[in-house]
Amino acid sequence: MLSILQFKELSKDEKLKQILDKGIVLCSRNFANKKVFLYALDKFYVEIWFNQNMDSIENILPFTTTRCLKAYLDKIDITDGFQ
């Protein structure tokens, strides 16, 4: 299991490999011409900021605080859990 500190030390390509191999995509959102993807990875979350105009990844941001999840709360559909 990779810690968030170990993840931060990885190269961009290594981070992407970890996310794509072991991450679970939870949600996405649009923000200022960017598509932001939220992944769960081990015991932390990771955002991938994708610039749609440039067709490139601008940033990969790991975090552990639930405060950063607020931008996604209205996007997560939990209705299946209540049926």
C-alpha positions in Angstrom: 0.0 0.0 0.0 1.3 3.4 -1.0 1.2 6.3 1.5 0.3 9.8 0.4 3.9 10.9 1.1 5.3 8.1 -1.1 2.8 9.1 -3.8 3.9 12.7 -3.8 7.5 11.6 -4.4 6.6 9.8 -7.6 7.1 11.2 -11.1 4.0 12.3 -13.0 4.1 9.1 -15.1 4.4 6.9 -12.0 1.5 8.7 -10.4 -0.7 8.1 -13.4 0.3 4.5 -13.5 -0.7 4.1 -9.8 -4.0 5.9 -10.3 -4.9 3.9 -13.4 -3.8 0.5 -12.0 -5.1 0.8 -8.4 -7.4 3.9 -8.3 -11.2 3.9 -8.3 -12.8 6.8 -10.2 -15.4 8.4 -8.0 -16.6 11.5 -9.8 -15.7 14.3 -12.2 -16.5 18.0 -12.5 -15.8 20.9 -14.8 -13.9 23.9 -13.6 -12.5 26.8 -15.7 -12.0 24.9 -18.9 -10.6 21.9 -17.0 -12.1 18.5 -16.4 -11.2 17.4 -12.8 -11.4 13.6 -12.1 -11.6 12.4 -8.5 -10.1 9.0 -7.6 -9.8 7.0 -4.4 -6.4 5.5 -4.1 -5.4 3.5 -1.0 -6.2 5.7 2.0 -6.3 9.1 0.2 -7.9 10.8 -2.7 -6.4 12.2 -5.9 -7.6 14.8 -8.4 -6.4 14.8 -11.9 -6.7 18.2 -13.6 -7.1 17.8 -17.3 -6.9 20.9 -19.6 -9.4 20.2 -22.3 -8.1 23.0 -24.5 -4.5 21.8 -24.4 -5.5 18.1 -24.2 -3.0 17.5 -21.4 -2.9 16.8 -17.7 -2.0 20.0 -15.8 -1.8 18.7 -12.2 -2.2 15.6 -10.0 -3.2 16.6 -6.5 -3.4 14.0 -3.7 -5.3 14.9 -0.5 -6.8 13.3 2.7 -9.1 16.0 4.0 -12.8 15.7 3.4 -12.9 19.5 3.0 -11.6 19.0 -0.6 -14.5 16.7 -1.3 -17.1 19.5 -1.0 -16.9 20.4 -4.7 -18.1 16.9 -5.5 -21.0 16.4 -3.0 -23.7 17.6 -5.4 -22.3 15.3 -8.2 -22.4 12.0 -6.3 -25.6 10.0 -6.9 -26.4 7.8 -3.9 -30.0 6.9 -4.9 -29.1 3.3 -5.7 -28.1 2.8 -2.1 -31.7 3.5 -1.0 -33.6 1.1 -3.3 
